[in-house]
Amino acid sequence: MGVTHMTMPFDRLGGFATVRSIVMDFYKRALESDLIGPFFEGVDMARLVDHQSKFVASALGGPVRISDAELHAAHRHLGAGDAEFDEGKRLLGETLDATGIGPADRAMVLDAVERRRSLVVSEGGE
C-alpha cells in the first residue's frame, strides 16, 4: 500500500489566499493597537505583509520557511518587550478566531509564535 499523505493545515485552509487574509486582518488589528501600532510607523507594510505571510504559512506547514536568524534580524532593533509580544500574540489569536480556524490549527500557529519569543523580544524588554 502507498503512503498516506496527511493534508497540512496550510493546504486544508486554502493556502496563501487564506494566509494573506489572516495576515491582513492581523495587521489591521495591530495598527489599531496603542501598544504595538507605533512599531509599524514608517514601515513598508506591503513588504511586512509578505514576510509575515511566509511566517504564518510556514507555521501551518506550508512550502516556505523563515529562518530563526531572519526573524531575529527583523526584530532585534525594535526594542519590543514581553508586553508587546503578548499583545501581538493576543491579536493574532483574535484574528485566527475571526477566520474560523479550528482549535488545533490555531494552537499550531500560536505555538510557533511562542517558540520564537526570544527572537522577537529584545534583551531587557519588559
Sequence and secondary structure as in RCSB ss.txt:
>XXXX:A:sequence
MGVTHMTMPFDRLGGFATVRSIVMDFYKRALESDLIGPFFEGVDMARLVDHQSKFVASALGGPVRISDAELHAAH
RHLGAGDAEFDEGKRLLGETLDATGIGPADRAMVLDAVERRRSLVVSEGGE
>XXXX:A:secstr
        HHHHTTHHHHHHHHHHHHHHHHHH TTTGGGGTT  HHHHHHHHHHHHHHHTT S    HHHHHHHH
TTT   HHHHHHHHHHHHHHHHHHT  HHHHHHHHHHHHTTHHHHS TT  
